[in-house]
Every structure is written in C-alpha cells, then in structure tokens.
Amino acid sequence: MAVHAFVFPGQGSQAVGMGRDLAAAFAPAREVFEEVDETLSQKLSKLMFEGPADELTLTENAQPALMAHSLAVLRVIEREGRVRIADRAIVVAGHSLGEYSALAAAGAFSLADAARLLRQRGQAMQKAVPPGEGAMAALLGAELDLAREICAAAAETPEGGREVIDPANDNGGGQVVVSGARGAVERAIEIARGRGVKRAMLLPVSAPFHCALMAPAADVMAAALERTPPARPTVPLIANVSAAKATDPAEIVRLLVEQVTRTVRWRESVQAMIALGADSFVELGAGKVLSGLIRRVAPDAAATAVGSPAEIEAFLKSL
C-alpha cells in the first residue's frame, strides 16, 4: 500500500472557476463553501466560481479561497470515499498559506478558524508594505546557496546603503524565488544574469512575501494565533520554516508566525517527507503546481493532483 503525504497549494494556484464543478457535483463540497462564505460574511464562493480574476487574486481573497477549495476536496474524499486523512497520511504539508490548509485537514484548526486566520493573514501581508515598494522575482536555474549570494550582493545600494532582500521560496529543481525592496529585487535580476542563472524575472505579485519586510504581518499573526491557537494535529506537519515534523501546538504557532518572514523550504520539505517514508504525494486543491515541483525534487516519487470530480473519482479508485 502506498504511503501518502497530503500536500496543499499556496497562492498563485487560484483561478476563476475553481471549485465550481465540485460544488455542482457534491453536497459536502457545497457545505464547505457555504460555511466559509458565512464565516467571512462574503460570497467568496461566487468570486471563486465567477470572478472577476483581479478581485480573486487579491491576497485577502486568494488565501481563504485556496484553503476552501482544498478542504472541499478533502471533505468529499472523506464523505464520499469514507477515507480518513488520519488513516491514510503519514504527514501533511502546505506551501505558504497551504500550511493552514494542511493543519485544518489534520484537525488542528476548524474550517471557520482557518478561513478567519487566512483572511487576517492576507490583509496583514498586503498592508505590511506600501504598493510598489516591494517585489518578488523567480530565479530559474539557481540553487539556494547561489540565490543567497545574489541576495547579499543585491542588498547593497549604489549609495552605499542596504535594502531588504531574502530568498522567499526554495521550490526545488533549481527554482528559487527572492523577495524584498523593489530596488534590491531589480538589482538581483541583473546580478543573476551575470552569474549564469538561466532566467530571472519579476513576478506579478502584490507584495514581497516571505521576507523581513513582512515583520508587521508576523506581529498580526502572532496576536491572531494567540486568540485562535491550533489543536494537536492528527497527522504530523512538515513545516515550511524547519522542513521537519511538528505536532506540538505551541511550536506550530511559533513556526506559523516565523513563516511570514522566513523562507518556504519546500525542496527540503519534500526530501524530509520521503525520508520519513512517503512514496506517494497527493496534492489536494486548485492546480497542479506542487505536483510539478515534487517531481522536480524527487523524479521517482508518485505525485497526483486531486482537485476535480474526475480526479477525486480516480484517486478513490486507486486506494
């Protein structure tokens, strides 16, 4: 029998129409979307199903929307397939906001609490840096050590000062995302091109996530998680910040707060899950981004994206 790691996507996987076919096909999915709508006092499901895209892409909407889609898929699998994640998963993990989806899937947060926390997280991250002052760039063909060297050089301004720039995501397969002050990120792109990086490009994001500039958002989440602490998850979490197992609620709170300003260590997280015995990765929710990244890190690992009714049916048949 396959040993599953269940993984949950982050921002960038959202798309207009997400979850619409699930809601049409399955009552348990509709229940999830309705509960999130009620919790947030917003027809988030209508925005997910119909757009407009620019409103769905807003961080405060995209984060709870992606969690809702992931948990709707999970609810259908649990109800229709009578499959409990606690019985099937050796670990759970999520990319950035997906860490909250993973924890909700493992029973550490209720659906409503996860929705509220992600709404607060999205708003806080958007407010942390004024529009236009931050940026993110993808370095394709760069490993983490080279990205750190590029960030160190790019932090120095022509005037002799320093600006914030940090590795934000180590996605694996030679894909590292850097984040920080716009000037520093633009310098990093130029430096990367001179260091043999295959491609370096600005990303269309609204704020510089996972860098030191997000400190105000980390403070907001520390207060929010003090008010809404997690329970002990039924399945261990592989945390973004540590790329290691976490089950203690106090440790999970610390990791979630640190995650706002620290690197998402996805490459190492995938390696850690394999080292713990996972031989099959199941991505629950929108898109197939994590499945693709997992195959880059571990070409021999089985990685399956489950987000549509047909994919759910195929997954349940495979069990």
VENBELRA-V124132 format. One line per field, one symbol per residue. phi: phi as a letter, one per 20 degrees, with the letter a starting at -180 (. if undefined). burial: + if it has 24 or more other ideal C-beta (glycine too) atoms within 12 Angstrom, else -. A space follows every 50 residues. Layout:
phi = ???
burial = ???
This chain:
phi = .fdedeccfdfoefbgognfffffecfgfgffffffgffelbeffffffc nffffffggfeffffffffgffffffgfefeldeffeddebcbbemgfff fffffenfcfgfffffffffffffffefcggnecbcbeddncefffffff fffffeefeneccfbcfecdenmmccddbrfgfffffffffgfednfgbc bfdedeaeflbffeggfffffffffffcffefffcfeeegfdlbfbcfgf ffggffffgfddffefgffffffffeofcbddedpemcffgffffffcge feccecbdgffffffffff
burial = ---++++++++++++-+++++++--+-+++-++++++-++-+-++++++- -----+++++++++++++++++++++++--+-+-+--+++++++++++++ ++++++++++++++++++++++++++-++----+++++++-+++-+++++ +++++-------+++++++++++++++++++++++++++-++--+-+--+ +-+-+++++++++++-++-+++-++--+++--+++++++++++++++-+- ++++++++++++++++++++++++-+-+-+++++++++++++++-+++-- +-+++++++-++--+----
